[in-house]
Amino acid sequence: MATSKITYNGGLRTTSVHLKSGSEILTDAPVDNKGKGEAFSPTDLLATSLGNCMLTIAGIAAAEHGFSIDGTTAEVTKVMGEQPRRVVEIIVDFQFPDQQYSDKQKAIIEHSARTCPVAHSLHPDIVKTIRFNY
């Protein structure tokens, strides 16, 4: 079964529908590539997916080991390159809530986050700069 259906709306904008849930994502071309920049660009979604995946897998690992990362945030920065135009670096800065994590818990968080499916799916030439701020 297909995962999503994408419609080109015109004006460099698309709507993606997650077929199982009906959830929608709007994309817009970025200002530096002839767009309006009024929504996530496709490359924004690529970079953001890394942060989403890392948090999800770390959350699963934390729950399996009896602790929580609830309230953790990730700020994602996408760095573009030229010729060809592509994502060359994704920076993910995690900010954990005011909670004391043991060294073992930190190791679980960091290992699980770094080995999430999106991280493994990205081309190895894309630099992944990951910072864990406890």
Stockholm file with secondary structure:
# STOCKHOLM 1.0

chainA/1-134         MATSKITYNGGLRTTSVHLKSGSEILTDAPVDNKGKGEAFSPTDLLATSLGNCMLTIAGIAAAEHGFSIDGTTAEVTKVMGEQPRRVVEIIVDFQFPDQQYSDKQKAIIEHSARTCPVAHSLHPDIVKTIRFNY
#=GR chainA/1-134 SS CCSEEEEEEETTEEEEEETTTCCEEEEECCGGGTSCCCSBCHHHHHHHHHHHHHHHHHHHHHHHTTCCCTTCEEEEEEEEETTTTEEEEEEEEEECCSCCCCHHHHHHHHHHHHTSHHHHHSCTTSEEEEEEEC
#=GC SS_cons         CCSEEEEEEETTEEEEEETTTCCEEEEECCGGGTSCCCSBCHHHHHHHHHHHHHHHHHHHHHHHTTCCCTTCEEEEEEEEETTTTEEEEEEEEEECCSCCCCHHHHHHHHHHHHTSHHHHHSCTTSEEEEEEEC
//
